[in-house]
Amino acid sequence: MKKLFYSFGLSLASLCAQAQVKPFQQNDRVIFVGNSITEAGAYVSYIYLYYMTHFPGRKLVILNGGIGGDKASDIYRRLDYDILAKKPNVLVLTFGMNDTGYFEFNNSDADKTAAERIEASRKNYVLIEQRLLKMPAVQKILMSSPPYDETAKIGGNVFRGKHKAMLEVVKFQEAAAKRNSWPFADLFRPMTALNVQLQQKDSAFTLIGPDRVHPGPAGHLVMASLFLKSQGLDGKPVADVRINAAEGKLQQAVNCKISNLSASAAKVSFGYLAQSLPFPVDTVARMWGNNQKQSDALQWIPFTEDFNREMLQVQGLQAGKYNLLVDGHSVGKWDAAALAEGINLATVQETPQYKQATSIMQLNLRRAEVEARLRRYYWVQGNFFDKRNMRLQDNAAALDSVRRYAKTDGMLRYHEENYETAMYKELRAAWQQEIDTIIGLIYTLNKPVLHTIEIVKI
């Protein structure tokens, strides 16, 4: 596994060397624009959760701008009324999965059709680009799609050649980023490489999911980690404390403050105020049709090492077993050798800081659930009304039209009930107010607090 992590890091480093994506800053309004993978929202939510926990004082807004089924042409069509209407100052743009098609790859003229689709995608992207170039105040970031998995031996439809076609889209995205001096975050190549490596051990493994298109929560954590790496945020610890108990000295305190240190060879105590919270890892499969859990990704990528290290190292203790207490409550027992090597508190779910972070995760999940209702409203606008010159009418005729066509259109039928309430702007405003309230609550509750840590020999 260590070898896998190493090669994964190398491939990413070589790709990200050309253009650093700037970390998000205080008061940024960031929107991720894409298709159903973005609309599903997990990777966007994970990136937001990282900022909420690692930079608790850096309040920002990260918005989901995904709509299922979108190609570059669809994104261009909704650019003003959906995306730019949200007044972002940072825009992350991704597309490519739908642009290249699906069942067309089973036809005899698949290469010709793929080339035509790639060219259409490029031309429609240029329209987006021309629009964005007129907005110098908005930071633009191009991001590739995650790959289509045509190598997993899992049965079902396999569109041979789609992966190759998607790579051509990635290439023109990367070239466009260079041409405009915009940052480029590549998910496609590193995820492909990781997928291939893991399939060498298990040919039925898929980093993506059973439909070969939509990653589950674990795949979304891989996506989030790649984006955060492109921002240069890997290697920044939650905290790193090193104490020599025998000498009674604090040797290091990174991203935290240590107070009232009392240390001997048999007992250590101190006040601990971190500047970040650990990243709470979810263990629930939350996507229909995909049994991945976010925690599965910890077996595939060095997420803990890169983004979730809350290290406590205490050397010079007498040999034996020690009880670690935080605010008087035992969170675990380790021997002196383990403490001398260092333990990662970010993996200890019993600490009060981990429980605090978990409450932030739950609130963030709730925020994303409410936001998903708004995205489903815009799905109806983009995939139904926009193509019938009825965009944003939201009147009785519009509702009748939805109800009529939903009888024979399964996707529209799935969105019908949500639209029946979302069509009222007052209710959409109430949903947005709920989102804003949750964000405000998160940035009230996510501030690290002073804890007392004791290490006592048993």
C-alpha positions, -999 to +999 in steps of 0.1 A: +000+000+000+028+024+008+042+019-027+008+026-042+006+059-022+040+069-034+033+064-071+000+082-067+017+112-052+044+113-079+019+113-107+000+142-091+031+162-084+042+161-120+007+172-132+003+200-107+037+215-111+025+237-141-001+257-123-010+261-086-046+265-078-048+292-051-063+282-018-097+298-011-096+329+010-119+347+035-152+357+020-147+339-012-178+327-031-167+296-049-189+277-074-181+242-088-198+240-122-203+205-138-226+176-145-243+149-124-210+141-106-209+176-093-246+178-087-243+147-065-222+171-044-200+149-024-166+161-035-177+197-033-190+191+002-158+173+013-137+202+001-160+226+020-157+204+051-119+205+049-120+243+049-146+244+077-124+222+099-088+232+089-095+269+086-122+275+111-117+313+111-117+316+073-154+319+065-163+313+029-191+300+008-187+270-016-216+265-040-227+235-060-233+244-097-238+209-111-267+197-132-271+160-143-265+153-180-248+186-187-223+191-215-203+222-223-231+234-244-256+231-216-233+249-192-229+278-216-267+281-219-272+284-181-241+304-174-259+336-167-292+326-151-279+299-128-241+302-123-231+338-126-264+349-109-249+334-077-221+361-079-191+338-074-156+353-074-141+319-079-154+295-106-143+259-110-154+245-144-155+208-152-172+188-181-164+159-204-183+128-193-215+136-212-198+155-240-182+123-253-214+102-255-222+067-244-239+041-266-224+058-297-192+039-289-209+006-297-215+017-333-193+010-363-185+047-368-176+053-332-143+070-339-160+095-363-188+102-338-163+107-309-142+131-330-173+151-338-184+152-302-150+162-290-149+191-315-184+202-305-174+202-268-143+223-277-164+248-296-189+252-269-162+255-243-148+284-263-181+301-260-179+297-222-143+309-222-151+340-242-178+349-217-155+343-187-127+364-202-150+394-199-151+388-161-115+396-149-127+398-112-137+361-113-109+336-107-113+308-132-101+272-125-104+244-151-108+209-137-109+177-156-136+151-152-129+119-133-124+091-157-149+066-172-139+032-160-139+008-190-114-016-175-131-030-144-144-065-149-178-060-135-201-067-164-228-044-177-224-020-206-189-010-214-183+018-239-149+010-254-130+041-265-149+065-243-119+069-219-097+078-248-122+103-261-125+119-227-087+122-225-089+144-257-113+167-238-089+168-209-061+178-233-079+208-248-090+219-213-054+218-201-043+237-232-070+263-227-059+268-191-023+273-202-034+297-230-053+319-205-029+314-176-057+298-156-050+270-131-058+235-141-067+207-117-064+172-133-085+145-117-086+123-149-050+110-151-042+104-114-076+087-109-070+065-140-035+056-128-048+047-093-077+027-107-054+007-129-030+000-100-058-013-078-072-034-106-039-052-108-048-067-074-085-071-080-098-070-116-133-063-104-123-032-084-136+001-096-126+035-082-157+049-098-188+026-093-210+000-108-222+022-137-185+032-145-195+069-146-205+081-111-180+078-082-193+069-048-183+087-016-148+071-016-142+082-052-154+116-043-129+118-014-102+109-039-115+138-061-115+162-032-080+152-021-067+158-056-082+192-057-069+201-023-035+189-034-036+211-064-041+240-039-009+229-021-028+221+011-014+186+016+011+183+044-005+210+065-012+193+099-041+198+121-015+201+148+019+187+157+031+186+193+064+171+205+074+169+241+104+155+259+089+143+292+123+134+308+136+170+303+102+186+308+105+205+276+082+214+247+101+207+215+076+217+189+041+230+186+028+235+150-006+251+144-014+250+181-006+266+214+006+247+244+003+261+279+010+250+315+032+222+306+041+198+334+062+169+324+080+140+342+090+105+331+057+091+345+032+119+338+026+147+314-001+174+314-007+206+294-033+229+279-038+223+242-054+249+219-053+238+182-059+262+153-077+235+133-101+205+139-095+170+126-113+160+094-141+135+104-143+106+081-178+093+072-185+056+074-219+056+059-227+047+023-248+077+012-253+072-025-281+052-041-267+023-062-232+027-049-221+009-017-188+029-013-182+046+020-160+077+023-138+057+047-130+032+019-108+057+003-083+056+032-072+022+019-065+037-016-049+071-009-028+087+019-056+111+029-048+108+066-011+114+060-017+143+037-046+161+053-055+147+087-025+146+111-031+157+147+002+144+160+012+140+197+047+127+203+060+123+239+095+110+244+114+102+276+086+084+294+093+054+316+085+020+300+049+009+305+013+016+295-002+051+297-037+065+298-044+095+276-071+118+290-086+148+274-106+171+297-105+143+323-120+116+300-099+087+288-097+085+250-073+056+247-042+037+261-008+035+245+026+022+257+056+045+260+071+033+227+040+042+208+038+077+224+075+082+217+069+074+180+038+096+180+001+090+178-024+107+155-053+121+175-072+128+143-079+091+141-091+088+177-129+093+175-133+096+213-115+130+215-137+160+221-122+178+191-131+148+168-167+149+182-168+186+176-157+181+140-183+153+136-210+178+145-197+201+118-198+172+093-235+165+102-244+202+097-225+203+064-245+172+053-277+190+061-265+221+042-258+199+012-292+182+014-310+215+013-288+228-016-296+196-035-333+207-037-322+239-054-300+220-078-330+197-087-350+229-095-323+240-118-321+206-134-357+211-145-349+245-158-319+233-178-331+199-190-367+207-196-378+243-197-347+258-213-353+236-243-389+247-246-384+285-242-401+283-208-371+290-186-380+305-151-417+310-160-427+288-130-464+293-136-495+270-138-487+263-175-452+253-166-463+230-139-489+214-162-462+209-188-440+191-163-468+169-151-477+160-187-442+151-199-433+134-166-457+106-175-433+093-201-400+108-190-385+090-160-359+116-151-384+144-152-408+123-131-380+120-105-378+158-103-415+165-106-424+165-069-394+187-059-404+212-087-439+214-075-426+232-044-394+247-057-413+266-084-423+291-057-395+317-054-405+324-018-398+288-008-365+288-027-356+319-007-365+300+025-343+271+015-314+295+008-320+312+042-318+278+058-285+271+040-271+305+052-283+298+087-265+264+088-233+280+074-235+307+101-240+280+127-210+260+114-187+290+116-199+296+152-194+260+163-162+251+144-138+271+166-113+249+184-114+253+222-088+248+249-084+212+262-064+198+290-044+167+280-030+143+305-008+113+299-007+092+331+011+059+337-012+030+345 
